[in-house]
Amino acid sequence: KDPLRYATLTCNRKLPAAGKVQLVFGKGVSTPSGVANTIEKSFGYEVREPFSASFSCERENAQAACLPVRPMTLSFNAPVERKLAGQIRLTTGSESLKPAFEKAEGDDEDVVNGISFKQIFAERAQFTLELPAGFQDASGRSLRNAESFPLKVATGAMPPLAKFAAAPFGIVERHAEPGSVPLLPVTLRNVEAALRTSAVTPGKVSDLQPRADAEIIAWQRKLQRYDEWQVPRKQAQADVKGPLPKALEAEGREWVQARMVSLLAGQAGVKTLDLPKPASSDPRPFEVVGIPLTPGFHVVEIASPMLGESLLDARYGAPRTMYVRTSALVTNIGVHFKLGRENAMAWVTSLDKGKPVPNAAIRVSDCSGKEVATGTTDAQGIAWLKGLAPQAPRCPGEDEYREAYFVSARTGASGTGAAASGAGDDLAFTWSDSNRGIEPWRFNVPTSREARPDERMHTIFARTLLRAKMV
């Protein structure tokens, strides 16, 4: 519309790739109307890199082949027409694999910045990544590293794996399989046949004595901390009974990888658990096994040098052990808690039959395990609790902000109602702020935890239909 406002420039020579360029708008340049520029201005630019493509895949370590269960990716440093990129192939023998595109990348007229092959690949297989003839970017530039293609890539063995179904906490139903012992599922792959597994029941002196709430709370909070990638070294020194791994980098000397320390080594009451034995002494194939547990709360930890050798930095030396942990509550009862302004209530039901559990002992504690209220469930499985502040106490700790009560329920052989419902000697617990998925705001339900009742005001009119200028 106004061509005199624009000037098109071109350089009279080819600019070096990734070079720095300045466009100088000199002093004295004037407009057609005679308005001159009185200040010299400079505009900096950077010349783009030559068009190139780079291959990547996830590996156990820098020297290993690609993981068969993770995608292989080819990335471009400049946009490429999607139709052309769709002609790239990953071949192995007689099989030719096509690349995958995200739906958001549009149709054939769009451009892409990379492609991926997301199949589950065969172990220890050789692949060839082939580009179509005349491969170029959307600007028509040829590939700088075209001599690298066809590119030979390979997959390694399936990586070692030890993974619990739920971490850092899960519930195992005591009577889920009638006639069998409760089992904690764990998925294993390419780890030791004689895998060492330890478990500790906090506060346990014998299998029949109840667990202390304070110790259960402490272990839950500890496991939550160690569910992160790393923990402060000072914290680990307080939690771990043994030497810590050395710091490899100066910037990481204040931290420790959580998977490199054992929380159960040196703890009193730890016992070794037996896993089902494989058919041979070879490393375990992909399998899901069950760890037998007794009723109650357990902290379970797996120690695997093969996991450490594969997944931990080789600079830590050998042997290097990796630890995988979780906690599990084996029970046949569930305890539920409701905190109100005037009072609170807890109710207990059996998991296998869904029936109320009478004569269950209810204990309410603060975050340190200090008792603040107790009660016993009636024939309907309900216990009314008085004297609890509607505002739950804050849990102390630098790494968390939480206001909650810890509520536990226990049944015993002396409780005839509990025995009749099939609960037996059982333990269950919950937190007063455990409302994931059933938060009141999801259902537009107003709530208040203030001790003072809410006050609402409404205007009541003698007549609601008024005329303009009426007083």
Sequence and secondary structure as in RCSB ss.txt:
>XXXX:A:sequence
KDPLRYATLTCNRKLPAAGKVQLVFGKGVSTPSGVANTIEKSFGYEVREPFSASFSCERENAQAACLPVRPMTLS
FNAPVERKLAGQIRLTTGSESLKPAFEKAEGDDEDVVNGISFKQIFAERAQFTLELPAGFQDASGRSLRNAESFP
LKVATGAMPPLAKFAAAPFGIVERHAEPGSVPLLPVTLRNVEAALRTSAVTPGKVSDLQPRADAEIIAWQRKLQR
YDEWQVPRKQAQADVKGPLPKALEAEGREWVQARMVSLLAGQAGVKTLDLPKPASSDPRPFEVVGIPLTPGFHVV
EIASPMLGESLLDARYGAPRTMYVRTSALVTNIGVHFKLGRENAMAWVTSLDKGKPVPNAAIRVSDCSGKEVATG
TTDAQGIAWLKGLAPQAPRCPGEDEYREAYFVSARTGASGTGAAASGAGDDLAFTWSDSNRGIEPWRFNVPTSRE
ARPDERMHTIFARTLLRAKMV
>XXXX:A:secstr
  GGG      SS   TT EEEEEE TT B TTS B  S EEEEEE      EEEEE BSSTTS B TTS EEEE
EEEEEEHHHHTT EEEETTEEE  B  GGG STTSEEEEEEE S   TT EEEEE  TT B TT  B TTGGG S
EEEEB     EEEESSSS EEEETTSSTTS  EEEEEEES  TT EEEEE TT SSTTS   HHHHHHHHHHHHH
TTSSEEEHHHHHHH SS     SSGGGTTEEEGGGS SSTT TT EEE     SSSS   SEEEEEE  SEEEEE
EEEEHHHHHHHS GGG SS  EEEEEEEEEESEEEEEEE SS EEEEEEETTT  B TT EEEEE TT  EEEEE
E  TTSEEEE S  SS  EE  TT  EE  EEEEEE TT HHHHHTT  SEEEEEETT  TT  GGGGT      
SS         S S   TT  
